[in-house]
Amino acid sequence: MNFDILRRLQVNRIGLRDITWPIFDLSRIQWSRMPKLKIGDSVAKLPIIQGGMGVGISLSGLASAVANEGGIGVIAANSIGMLDSDYYASHKDANAITLRKEIRKAKEKTSGIIGVNIMVAVNDFHELLRVAIEEKVDIVFLGAGLPIKGIPVDALRSAGVKVVPIVSSARAVQIIFKSWLQKYNDIPDAVVVEGPKAGGHLGFKEEQIDDPDFALENILPELVTVIKDYEAKSHKSIPVIAAGGVFTGADIYNLFKLGASGVQMGTRFVATHECDADIRFKEAYVSCREEDIVIIKSPVGMPGRAIRSKFLEELSSGKKIELKCAWKCLKSCDIKTARYCISLALDNARRGILEKGYAFAGSNAFRINNIISVKELMQELQKQYLYAKENGASRLRDEYEKALEKLSLVKEEYLMALKNGFNSLKDEYIRNIEKGLITFHEEVEAGMSKISLLKAEYLKAMDNANSLKDELMDMFEQYSLFNRPNTGEI
Ligand SMILES: Cc1cc2nc3c(=O)[nH]c(=O)nc-3n(C[C@H](O)[C@H](O)[C@H](O)COP(=O)(O)O)c2cc1C
């Protein structure tokens, strides 16, 4: 008797103990609404931030409406003084005065969370930041550049203003967080990661915009990993907020699965009654087609996404455009080489004069069919989110049940092969030895390798069932449901 074969057959039996698998009864779940979004001590009922939209697209009207619905409303600060007829005389001061007014107006209309969006690329960045601090807004969102130099962190902290940089890569996060630790011994409170489908200025090179490597779904998980590191070191929770192309509640659900804790949306909020832009700006969203949404080179020094307009056509045909400059509002803009004033073009669009400007818009703007209220939009997003969540859960449960079926079949086959293999190999082995046959060794090996293959298949099926089980367990634990009874043993 060859004891080696016996030993090998015994070894193959390892891992065959019976396991109890739980039943996941989804009807027991009372599907909770979207999770809250906590940024420092500000807690939003809904994890939805209305992105700051300049010039003058998101002011106190839109921001307070969003905050009243439980989201975070954001006033865009750049060139906000253009609302004031005195802008060409007092530019910078007009920006500070108008921003202050808008913050105060928003706060009168809501007790919800109000933020201010300030572009690092503007020359009055520090003045605008000072106003936001003095007015004690809840959060400042700092984009279009890295917010590193001269950030008044102490003043921000003592006014209780949270800081959220807007970035387009994990690398930018590393740079900002590392510099903040060195300079301020502090770190920002959350991060917005804006992918290339966003409206307005984009933090990508033109050739990266359609490159799948730079898609939000790819840059988000990488950034989440970097942030986890900082969370562990600082013992602080730093939510990652995903932006750019978020259109439905299902999009929100999918981004949460990739590690986001909130979303920032722009385009969808433009098409609301409460958006502060002229109705003609909103109608440009309703009537545009996919091919009307184009990438432009902006005097800010970044590409931007906008809806094609007569003004943009004239610009690309080389037509000379009247250049009126109030002051050098953008660090990168050079009046000698700039062909037009972007602040004026955007302000004209805000006022509905689209033949003298253009509307910034996200890549999904063509999907907008009508203008609704902020309340309706928020309700629609929540409904879609829940639907996607329930659907996702039942797909997961179905997959789990299929995995258990497969496991049970493979296990049966494997056990059968072991049993038959063991008996027949043993008997045949004895018979063949008696006959003096020596070729039998190969048959034994073939039999053994079939058993090994079945074992590998069984272990794989077990892994698969286990990981699906873990996912479902996590989900049930979130709802504090621990599942009994069990399906029995496999
Ligand atoms: C009309 C418009 C103006 C914008 N202006 C700004 C701005 O002034 N500062 C900024 O950081 N982002 C700006 N954005 C980007 C938004 O805040 C937001 O992150 C982006 O629109 C998200 O993508 P989505 O439009 O696909 O939802 C703007 C977007 C739009 C559509």
The ligand as an SDF file (V2000), in Angstrom:
LIG
                    3D

 31 33  0  0  0  0  0  0  0  0999 V2000
  -21.7710   77.9140  -14.3290 C   0  0  0  0  0  0  0  0  0  0  0  0
  -20.6760   77.3390  -13.4870 C   0  0  0  0  0  0  0  0  0  0  0  0
  -19.7940   78.1820  -12.8300 C   0  0  0  0  0  0  0  0  0  0  0  0
  -18.8030   77.6500  -12.0030 C   0  0  0  0  0  0  0  0  0  0  0  0
  -17.9850   78.4910  -11.3020 N   0  0  0  0  0  0  0  0  0  0  0  0
  -17.1040   78.0000  -10.4090 C   0  0  0  0  0  0  0  0  0  0  0  0
  -16.3420   78.8770   -9.5840 C   0  0  0  0  0  0  0  0  0  0  0  0
  -16.4790   80.0760   -9.6390 O   0  0  0  0  0  0  0  0  0  0  0  0
  -15.4470   78.3200   -8.7260 N   0  0  0  0  0  0  0  0  0  0  0  0
  -15.2950   76.9570   -8.6230 C   0  0  0  0  0  0  0  0  0  0  0  0
  -14.4730   76.4980   -7.8250 O   0  0  0  0  0  0  0  0  0  0  0  0
  -16.0240   76.1160   -9.3790 N   0  0  0  0  0  0  0  0  0  0  0  0
  -16.9250   76.5980  -10.2450 C   0  0  0  0  0  0  0  0  0  0  0  0
  -17.7080   75.7350  -10.9790 N   0  0  0  0  0  0  0  0  0  0  0  0
  -17.6530   74.2830  -10.6950 C   0  0  0  0  0  0  0  0  0  0  0  0
  -18.7690   73.8550   -9.7170 C   0  0  0  0  0  0  0  0  0  0  0  0
  -18.5910   74.4200   -8.4660 O   0  0  0  0  0  0  0  0  0  0  0  0
  -18.8640   72.3290   -9.5480 C   0  0  0  0  0  0  0  0  0  0  0  0
  -17.7690   71.7900   -8.8930 O   0  0  0  0  0  0  0  0  0  0  0  0
  -19.0050   71.6160  -10.8720 C   0  0  0  0  0  0  0  0  0  0  0  0
  -19.9220   72.2920  -11.6620 O   0  0  0  0  0  0  0  0  0  0  0  0
  -19.4350   70.1920  -10.6690 C   0  0  0  0  0  0  0  0  0  0  0  0
  -19.6920   69.5500  -11.8720 O   0  0  0  0  0  0  0  0  0  0  0  0
  -21.1750   69.4120  -12.4840 P   0  0  0  0  0  0  0  0  0  0  0  0
  -21.4990   70.7380  -13.0490 O   0  0  0  0  0  0  0  0  0  0  0  0
  -21.0380   68.3620  -13.5170 O   0  0  0  0  0  0  0  0  0  0  0  0
  -22.1020   69.0520  -11.3780 O   0  0  0  0  0  0  0  0  0  0  0  0
  -18.6760   76.2490  -11.8510 C   0  0  0  0  0  0  0  0  0  0  0  0
  -19.5430   75.4110  -12.5620 C   0  0  0  0  0  0  0  0  0  0  0  0
  -20.5410   75.9340  -13.3630 C   0  0  0  0  0  0  0  0  0  0  0  0
  -21.4740   74.9980  -14.0660 C   0  0  0  0  0  0  0  0  0  0  0  0
  1  2  1  0
  2  3  1  0
  2 30  2  0
  3  4  2  0
  4  5  1  0
  4 28  1  0
  5  6  2  0
  6  7  1  0
  6 13  1  0
  7  8  2  0
  7  9  1  0
  9 10  1  0
 10 11  2  0
 10 12  1  0
 12 13  2  0
 13 14  1  0
 14 15  1  0
 14 28  1  0
 15 16  1  0
 16 17  1  0
 16 18  1  0
 18 19  1  0
 18 20  1  0
 20 21  1  0
 20 22  1  0
 22 23  1  0
 23 24  1  0
 24 25  2  0
 24 26  1  0
 24 27  1  0
 28 29  2  0
 29 30  1  0
 30 31  1  0
M  END
$$$$
